Amino acid sequence: MKTLELKFLNEEEKIVTLSLDQPVEPADPAAIDQAMDEIITQNVFFSAGGSLVSKKSARIVERNVVDIEI
């Protein structure tokens, strides 16, 4: 399973991560950058440390899970 992680800094300069399942690939850095700017501008998410104030990073994370029969 893949997720797109958008990392922001809040007012207390702590990292806040928003995770989105099944990202479109290949990732479009310009579109992600624009979306992150819009999230900050619209102030739609709030964290324990206050509003999101700046972008930190974005990445796609892949996680593989294999069930083991016991």
N, C-alpha and C positions, 0 to 999 in steps of 0.2 A: 504494500500500500504506500502511495506517495502523498505527501502533504507539502503545501507551500507555506513556509513560515515567514511572517512579516514581523520584524523586530523594531520596536520603537523605544524611545526614552520618554518617561513621564516627567511631571514637574519635579519629582524628587530625584531625577536622573537615574531611576531604576529601569531595567529592561522589562518591557511588556511584549509578549509574543502572541500574535494572532495566527491561528493555524487554519488553513483551508484544505479540505480533502479534494483529491482528484484534480490537481492543477492541469491546465492546458499546457501541452509540451509541443515544441520547444518553448521554453519561457521567453517572454518578450520583456527584456529589462526596462525599456522605455514605458511600456504599459504598466508594469509593476510600480515603477517610480511615480508615475502619474497617479495611480490608485492610492499609493501611500500618502502622497501630498493631499489628495482629496479627503482621505480619512482624517488627517490632521486638521485640514481646513474646516471640515464639517463638524468636527468635535463630536463624533457619534459614539465613541467608546470612552469609558472612564475606568480608571484603575484605582486601586487602594492608595496609590501615590499621586493621584490627581490625573489631569488630562494628559493625553499624548501630545508631546511638544516637538519631537524631531524623529527623523528616520535613523535607524542604526544599520540594519542589514535586511536582506531577504535571501532565502535559500529553499531549495527543494530537498526534502528528506525522504528517503525510502526506507521502509521497515519491512523486513521479511519475517513472517511467523510460520513456524513449522510445528504442527501438533505431533506429539509423541504418544503412540498407543502404549498404555501401561496395563 
